[in-house]
């Protein structure tokens, strides 16, 4: 009588051995960085770092970088780069300020104008990149110069002030006159409960299929930690003034783009095109259209970020958004994006941006000079890319690459060679 062998449940040790550093490494790093600054702030400044006011300021001061990082993550995952987002942000912010003050449009139409202008800029750049096949680096470098010049032109090299509800988008705590403080706590608790529910349902399905990737203890620990973080963050914001308006906008964007990236055909095509464009093309993926819409999306998000920057400064300035493209790119790489494309998550981009924001906030509280802050952040970006290279070699069973080898490892090089041979083989058949 034959017996059917079932797959044994993984032990805690094997679960730790298979721990996904790329997925959870930066979350752990963010928590450790916050704890480090808490200790240093108490020792050096005799004050707490982890306070509702400081955490709210991190969101307010880095909101536009987080918005840019969401779009930049999709661009990098698709195998490209966008150097123009800082200039596009400034131009769209200037247009929205003009629409608000000179054209007399209400604030919500001024916001829509900025997003629409950003999307049209994305159409312009996406056309050259996707269909004319000019490298994204060149097209967006040109865009960085063009739209910075246009910003100075439309503003006549002067600042243009904004006022009213428009400015509340970047720093307000009330929407249409309603206080959002209690809603922050309710949504936080509901989010924690829903996360635990969906994780439990997913775990049940994995156990029935015999494909559970971690031990029961490790899974429970992960769920407990995440639930505690969600509920704790909701309580922290609630104890101040609640989540600001821009925080709700960011939350909506994270949920929307996480769904698009993980649950839609377009999201899968973005990853497929960035992982191996030729193989994706042979599989039926319309890589040109995907690249085109990725840049349209990036332009629209840059327009939205332009509104937030303008609202926070309460004016549109010719120099707004300088170096923001580098901060968005750095946030994506710190958050787990691969330099070769095809890897990265929306949550990772936001975590990467928060890491940079927390470090800036913490170093400012500790009176660290701007020069040293730049040096430290540069080393963090370099460490993140080094981690990406090491993680790839770890997955393929090797060590760090030698000089002259590709960062993707021998397996990736072989896949690329096979993909290049595939068209010739198909035509021969």
Buried (B, 14 or more C-beta within 10 A) or exposed (E): EEEEEEEEEBBEEBBEEEEEBBEBBBBEBBEEBBEBBBEBBEEEEEEEBEBBEBBBBBBBBBBBBBBBBBBBBBBBBBBBBBBBBBBBBBBBBBBBBBBBBEEEBEBEBBBBBBBBBBBBBBBBBBBBBBEEEBEBEEBBBBBBEBBBEBBBEBBEEEBBEBEEBBBBBBBBBBBEEEEBBEBBBEBBBEBBEEBBEEBEEEBEEBEEEEEBEBBBEBBEBBBEBBBEBBBEBBBBBBBBBBBBBBBBBBBEBBEEBBEBBEEEEBBBBBBBBBBBBBBBBEEEBBBBBBBBBBBBBBBBBBBBBBBBBBBBBBBBBBEBBBEBBBBBBBBBBBBBBBBBBBBBBBBBBBBBBBBBBBBBBBBBBBEBEEEEBEEEBEEBBEEBBEBBBBBBBBEEEBEEBEEEBEBBBBEBEEBBEEBEEBEEEEEEE
